[in-house]
Amino acid sequence: MQALGNKKILLGITGGIAAYKSAELVRLLIKAGAEVRVVMTPSAQEFVQPLTYQALSGHRVYVDLFDAEADSAMDHIELARWCDLLLVAPASADFLGKMNAGYADNLLLTLCLASKRPVAVAPAMNQQMFANSATQENLKQLAARDVRVWGPAEGDQACGDFGPGRMLEPEQLLANVALQFVPGKLDGVQLLLTAGPTREAIDPVRYISNRSSGKMGYALAEAALQAGARVTLVSGPVSLVAPPGAKLVAVESAQQMYEAVMQQVAHSDIFIGCAAVSDYRVDQVATHKLKKSENSMSLPLILNVDILAAVSALENKPFCVGFAAETQNLEKYALAKLEQKNLDMIAANPVGNADSGFETDTNQLEVFWRDGHHSIERDNKLAIAKQLIDLIVERYTCARS
Ligand code: PMT
């Protein structure tokens, strides 16, 4: 396979036991046709000798800032410019923290700051270190700045623990690298989508919400990324990890989702409303926890803004795709929403049963546009998402020509 013919990969190696796996990664990248240069942090050299990577890559290994500066043919700015992709694998917790904070006290950190090329990191660390909120926050912020976060995988760890924190296997990292260079159907397209539920506060500890897990929306984000789109995912509270490469904007309420969408929409070519947005919110949110007093109580609700309708009413509106979650009269209600919200396309899913809609791993869709219809048969949500993205590409391309 020469999937990476002429591609220049700068491989950064930080201190971690997984550094030994990166030797195999260098070998695989070169076999796939890439030119590889390796940069090691000082602590990486405690685990593997630079000579190993030098022998495998056929090039000198860069180990410190001043060393790179002394090489007039390739100083650190040149190295940062030279590559098509900068991949840090393994990326330790310490390195990710410094990278997020913008430190530049070693050559690899300097390159991360200086490079305008896509940067990917493959975290590798103890499961508890990975679970720590500081690490999670660092990864979240790096992903929001378009750093691709690949992994980690879950499994046995060198320290004897079990859990997420293992670096992805070299074969998987190679596949991810190759994917970066596959020309996609949505190359250069900015896609904005909403996913998950919203939470409407009743008081400081209670809220109104729904059963959306975010699985459908996150699968769409992944399928769109695979098709080459730049994806911004505005998500309500879910327990899923955003696909690597997506820019995640986390929100809670419908109002916050609306504001986040409006902030991002100006640069978007396609908008997909997959979130289950609460139609109503509590009129007066109590400042203190409500006390039990009467046998019954009522909560006056007021209408939330319709995010999808607001986007499709914009003067320079993106190509707008809505979802319709229906327990009955799927086609009738979906077509009514297509019309009322002035959408380009609507994907209707039957909800309230065991194998489609909310919370399930599978789904099925009836997709409608002004003069067409297509059924997507029941399958897992990623497979469904890929087919829907294909349909969107078709209609979007048609609408632009
Ligand atoms: O998250 P999962 O568990 O995987 O479940 C997926 C899903 C069933 C939630 C998803 O496939 C889906 O159908 N999402 C839309 C659910 C919904 O709220 O449908 P609706 O028919 O009430 O709304 C119609 C459209 O208007 C939707 O695109 C919705 O995002 C949008 N809307 C609704 C209300 C509102 N205030 N603002 C909106 O943008």
Boltz pocket constraint, residues with backbone or C-beta under 6 A from the ligand:
constraints:
  - pocket:
      binder: B
      contacts: [[A, 194], [A, 196], [A, 197], [A, 211], [A, 212], [A, 213], [A, 214], [A, 215], [A, 216], [A, 217], [A, 254], [A, 273], [A, 274], [A, 275], [A, 276], [A, 277], [A, 278], [A, 279], [A, 304], [A, 305], [A, 306], [A, 307], [A, 308], [A, 309], [A, 321], [A, 322], [A, 323], [A, 324], [A, 325], [A, 326], [A, 337], [A, 347], [A, 349], [A, 351], [A, 357], [A, 358], [A, 359], [A, 360]]
      max_distance: 6.0
